[in-house]
Every structure is written in C-alpha cells, then in structure tokens.
Amino acid sequence: MVTGQDSGDKPLFDTEFFMNLFINGEEHHELPEPLTVHGLILHLGLPEKKIAIERNREIVSKSTFETTELSDGDRLEIIHFIGGG
C-alpha cells in the first residue's frame, strides 16, 4: 500500500496492485494501480501547472488528467515548463 498523503487525511493511493510505466524513456517500477495522469503528477512531485504529457504518442488534454487512467506498460513523455528571464 502506498501511503503518501495529500492535503487531506486520506491516503493518495490505497492499493496492493502495481504497474510499470516508461517515463521519458526510463522504466519506473511498482507504481500504484489504478493510477490517473493526475495521480502520477502528484506521485512524482511535479508541478500541476505548465506541464504537457504525451501517452503512447498521443497528447493528453489537461482537462482529462483526472480521468485518464494509465495502464501497465504505457509510455509517457512529460515536459514541464520553467519560467525565467
């Protein structure tokens, strides 16, 4: 069971099932399943704004991050933008 906490008192993930994903060309083992794109962003500690995600060569719309479920073996490319000047 993964017991990371969000801003509330409930666990982010309550599962005994795991999957493997390829993220930016690297294999990531034992990620909690089920897992949405939004859940992956939280799990990896990435910023929720200014981020683009491609899943199996298709862009995932930000409006579907919370409902797009990932599957074992999915290939993701994640880009997050950093401002500067």
Secondary structure, DSSP 8 states (H G I E B T S, - for coil): ----B-SSSSBS---SEEEEEEETTEEEEEEEES-BHHHHHHHHT--SSSEEEEETTEEE-GGGTTT-B--TT-EEEEEE-----
